[in-house]
Amino acid sequence: MWETILLIIAYAASILLLFYFKVLSGNNLVLTFTTAFGWLVALLIAIINLNRARKDNKKAKDYETKKRLEIDAFKEINGTINVLSDKLTNLSTFFLATLPNHLKNHLENPTLFKYDPIKRDLEREALRVGLYEGMTIFLLTIEANEIAVIDFDYLRKYIGIQMEDLHKLLDEFNTYSSKLFDLTYIKQPQSYLELKDKCNKIWNFILLIEGYLFDYRIILMNSILSDIFARSVPPRKPRDPNIKTLKEVAIKEEPE
């Protein structure tokens, strides 16, 4: 910038010197300065437009880079959501059908259906280990892409709290499951009903978390992709009015 100003001053001084030594007449001086001024204005306009174009190009490149990183982050996180959802589905299937049906079939036909609480315990713990693995991958992937989804960190935290509460329910079930080794207890009429009740409680809680994961995916998708496709995916609408979506139950912490 300063170099340009110095060149203009040097040019004006040289023209004035030529006029002073009568190399240029008054009319030529006016014409020269008028022409120079016109070129100067044109040059300034060109510089302004060039700078504006550079800024616009930088904004466009920055936006393109930002969207590419956000889309990559969404792809990675969405993949881990699918993995975690599968782990939850396997666990919910165990409590919805496998475990209660195992006891029910045995009580109805003990000769045909053998009762094996040890096998069921091992299967349940294996599913729980898988749940830990799925949640760990989910959290690590979000942390690796945290800058792209930082605005939704409070939603991730709420899902984490719900997962902790689910493990508390599973711990309570572990304590209860010792009863299932007591053959006297399992032959009592209320044993199946008690088991079914505890299994349904866990199953319903898992359904809530699966719904929250679905909400989280939709929220990220709309935030990252809606401006590209000029449309959004509608949020989940539970049929049960008592069931709330993730955005309705998660509280966003306000900065102090």
Phi and psi in degrees as a GROMACS rama.xvg file:
@    title "Ramachandran Plot"
@    xaxis  label "Phi"
@    yaxis  label "Psi"
@TYPE xy
-65.1643  -34.6573  TRP-2
-61.6604  -39.4664  GLU-3
-64.2968  -43.4262  THR-4
-62.6485  -42.8927  ILE-5
-63.6487  -38.7339  LEU-6
-64.4024  -39.9863  LEU-7
-64.6581  -43.1523  ILE-8
-63.0687  -43.4449  ILE-9
-63.4934  -40.4082  ALA-10
-64.2692  -45.61  TYR-11
-62.8157  -40.9602  ALA-12
-63.7758  -39.5075  ALA-13
-66.5772  -38.0745  SER-14
-64.9594  -42.1618  ILE-15
-64.7815  -37.4328  LEU-16
-64.1044  -41.2943  LEU-17
-63.124  -37.9982  LEU-18
-68.8568  -39.7334  PHE-19
-61.9684  -39.0899  TYR-20
-89.2509  13.5298  PHE-21
63.796  23.4354  LYS-22
-73.8918  -33.4956  VAL-23
-112.117  140.225  LEU-24
-82.4479  173.807  SER-25
-61.9901  -42.4758  GLY-26
-64.4892  -41.7199  ASN-27
-64.943  -34.4534  ASN-28
-63.976  -47.1721  LEU-29
-61.7112  -44.9793  VAL-30
-62.6345  -40.8931  LEU-31
-63.8145  -47.1479  THR-32
-66.1804  -36.5891  PHE-33
-64.3804  -44.3019  THR-34
-63.8832  -44.1059  THR-35
-62.728  -39.9579  ALA-36
-64.0676  -40.7863  PHE-37
-61.8134  -45.0292  GLY-38
-64.8842  -35.9255  TRP-39
-64.3197  -43.749  LEU-40
-61.8763  -44.3121  VAL-41
-61.7259  -39.5997  ALA-42
-65.443  -43.4265  LEU-43
-63.3655  -41.7716  LEU-44
-61.5596  -42.2099  ILE-45
-63.2888  -41.2782  ALA-46
-65.0687  -43.3589  ILE-47
-61.159  -46.247  ILE-48
-64.8929  -37.0498  ASN-49
-65.3887  -44.3608  LEU-50
-63.7223  -40.1086  ASN-51
-64.9291  -41.2806  ARG-52
-63.9882  -39.123  ALA-53
-63.456  -43.2236  ARG-54
-63.907  -42.2181  LYS-55
-64.0867  -41.6116  ASP-56
-64.5284  -39.1964  ASN-57
-65.1339  -42.2938  LYS-58
-62.5544  -42.0664  LYS-59
-64.3586  -42.5726  ALA-60
-67.2116  -40.9149  LYS-61
-62.5277  -42.1898  ASP-62
-64.2791  -43.9948  TYR-63
-61.4738  -43.0141  GLU-64
-64.0187  -44.2996  THR-65
-60.3394  -46.5716  LYS-66
-65.5573  -38.3996  LYS-67
-63.5289  -43.723  ARG-68
-66.3677  -38.9733  LEU-69
-65.1905  -42.0848  GLU-70
-65.635  -42.3769  ILE-71
-61.3523  -41.4756  ASP-72
-63.1588  -43.2913  ALA-73
-61.8263  -42.9891  PHE-74
-59.5644  -45.5451  LYS-75
-66.3022  -46.7681  GLU-76
-66.0235  -40.5159  ILE-77
-61.0316  -37.6001  ASN-78
-62.8478  -40.8695  GLY-79
-73.2248  -28.6831  THR-80
-63.7214  -41.134  ILE-81
-62.4317  -41.9011  ASN-82
-63.8443  -47.7305  VAL-83
-64.1821  -38.367  LEU-84
-63.3428  -39.1565  SER-85
-63.4778  -41.0164  ASP-86
-62.7751  -41.6405  LYS-87
-66.743  -39.8452  LEU-88
-63.689  -41.9405  THR-89
-61.6818  -41.0358  ASN-90
-69.2708  -41.635  LEU-91
-65.9209  -36.6798  SER-92
-63.0148  -38.0001  THR-93
-61.2693  -46.0243  PHE-94
-79.6499  -26.8452  PHE-95
-77.1362  -40.6333  LEU-96
-125.719  -54.2954  ALA-97
-56.7718  -57.0695  THR-98
-67.724  -52.711  LEU-99
-64.2599  -37.0122  PRO-100
-68.005  -32.321  ASN-101
-59.382  -46.4873  HIS-102
-71.956  -42.4284  LEU-103
-60.8344  -46.646  LYS-104
-62.1951  -38.3378  ASN-105
-66.274  -42.1819  HIS-106
-66.514  -33.8576  LEU-107
-79.8752  -32.4488  GLU-108
-148.366  78.5259  ASN-109
-63.4364  -23.8647  PRO-110
-74.3432  -42.5645  THR-111
-80.8647  -37.6958  LEU-112
-112.792  107.701  PHE-113
-76.0611  144.439  LYS-114
-99.2191  123.711  TYR-115
-134.004  84.1691  ASP-116
-65.407  -29.6387  PRO-117
-64.4388  -45.0425  ILE-118
-60.9069  -42.5026  LYS-119
-66.5877  -37.7704  ARG-120
-63.4591  -44.6414  ASP-121
-64.1313  -39.0395  LEU-122
-66.1317  -41.6296  GLU-123
-64.6165  -42.9022  ARG-124
-68.3534  -34.1114  GLU-125
-64.965  -40.1505  ALA-126
-65.9907  -35.4369  LEU-127
-69.1358  -38.9336  ARG-128
-61.0722  -42.0504  VAL-129
-61.2924  -35.08  GLY-130
-66.5748  -42.0054  LEU-131
-59.3128  -44.3654  TYR-132
-62.6474  -44.764  GLU-133
-62.3926  -41.6305  GLY-134
-68.603  -37.9519  MET-135
-62.3755  -45.7992  THR-136
-62.5121  -41.3605  ILE-137
-58.9648  -48.6739  PHE-138
-68.1873  -42.8735  LEU-139
-63.9893  -36.9333  LEU-140
-67.4546  -39.5554  THR-141
-65.1288  -43.4615  ILE-142
-62.7391  -35.2738  GLU-143
-69.7837  -22.5021  ALA-144
-119.694  28.4353  ASN-145
-60.918  -36.5739  GLU-146
-62.0584  -28.8165  ILE-147
-82.2251  -23.2819  ALA-148
-126.777  23.6404  VAL-149
-61.0502  -30.4456  ILE-150
-66.4578  -16.5848  ASP-151
-113.371  20.4137  PHE-152
-64.1948  -33.2704  ASP-153
-64.9659  -28.7582  TYR-154
-71.6021  -41.3729  LEU-155
-62.2865  -40.2269  ARG-156
-63.1536  -39.8833  LYS-157
-65.1634  -41.0897  TYR-158
-60.955  -40.3023  ILE-159
-61.5369  -40.6785  GLY-160
-63.0549  -41.9399  ILE-161
-65.0116  -36.0047  GLN-162
-66.0825  -38.7275  MET-163
-62.6192  -41.0479  GLU-164
-65.8653  -34.5563  ASP-165
-64.0346  -41.5365  LEU-166
-67.1884  -29.9176  HIS-167
-65.0399  -41.2484  LYS-168
-63.0025  -39.376  LEU-169
-67.6574  -34.9693  LEU-170
-64.2776  -41.7579  ASP-171
-63.2186  -38.1284  GLU-172
-67.9796  -35.3324  PHE-173
-59.074  -41.5664  ASN-174
-64.3532  -43.5061  THR-175
-66.4253  -35.0892  TYR-176
-62.0078  -15.7845  SER-177
-62.3255  -27.3699  SER-178
-64.9481  -28.5246  LYS-179
-72.0847  -7.69429  LEU-180
-89.4152  -9.1121  PHE-181
-91.0302  106.08  ASP-182
-63.4793  -29.1281  LEU-183
-66.4592  -40.2378  THR-184
-68.0266  -46.8474  TYR-185
-67.2441  -17.6389  ILE-186
-85.2484  -7.79006  LYS-187
-75.1775  145.979  GLN-188
-58.0854  -35.0064  PRO-189
-81.9355  -7.37505  GLN-190
-63.082  -45.6097  SER-191
-66.5087  -40.8514  TYR-192
-64.207  -38.8398  LEU-193
-66.9894  -42.9028  GLU-194
-62.3818  -45.5371  LEU-195
-61.0382  -40.0712  LYS-196
-63.8044  -44.585  ASP-197
-68.0863  -36.9475  LYS-198
-67.0853  -40.743  CYS-199
-64.5717  -36.1502  ASN-200
-61.8562  -44.2016  LYS-201
-69.2581  -42.3625  ILE-202
-60.1063  -45.6837  TRP-203
-63.438  -36.9832  ASN-204
-67.8552  -37.9972  PHE-205
-64.3874  -38.5859  ILE-206
-60.7303  -38.2789  LEU-207
-61.1212  -45.8266  LEU-208
-65.5511  -40.4474  ILE-209
-61.6823  -36.9693  GLU-210
-64.3169  -40.2406  GLY-211
-65.5242  -37.6173  TYR-212
-65.4991  -38.6976  LEU-213
-62.4523  -43.6876  PHE-214
-61.2225  -43.9379  ASP-215
-60.0654  -42.6438  TYR-216
-61.701  -45.4706  ARG-217
-65.2224  -40.3747  ILE-218
-62.5802  -46.4124  ILE-219
-62.8902  -44.0114  LEU-220
-59.6815  -47.113  MET-221
-66.2387  -39.0807  ASN-222
-65.88  -39.0344  SER-223
-90.3713  -34.5914  ILE-224
-111.608  -13.47  LEU-225
-63.9794  -36.2951  SER-226
-72.4733  -21.7166  ASP-227
-78.0995  -43.9198  ILE-228
-94.4112  -4.80499  PHE-229
58.5278  32.6762  ALA-230
-160.566  161.503  ARG-231
-127.168  155.295  SER-232
-84.2074  129.494  VAL-233
-64.4329  145.658  PRO-234
-68.3236  161.922  PRO-235
-65.7853  140.011  ARG-236
-124.712  93.4094  LYS-237
-60.0078  141.095  PRO-238
-69.0671  -34.2794  ARG-239
-80.5451  118.265  ASP-240
-64.632  -17.9831  PRO-241
-79.3965  -14.9336  ASN-242
-92.102  127.929  ILE-243
-106.953  155.747  LYS-244
-81.0726  169.702  THR-245
-59.223  -41.9359  LEU-246
-69.1974  -24.4546  LYS-247
-80.2716  -26.5604  GLU-248
-102.581  -27.5623  VAL-249
-79.3074  136.707  ALA-250
-106.596  124.328  ILE-251
-84.7217  125.154  LYS-252
-73.2711  129.402  GLU-253
-83.8146  139.4  GLU-254
-65.1488  142.14  PRO-255
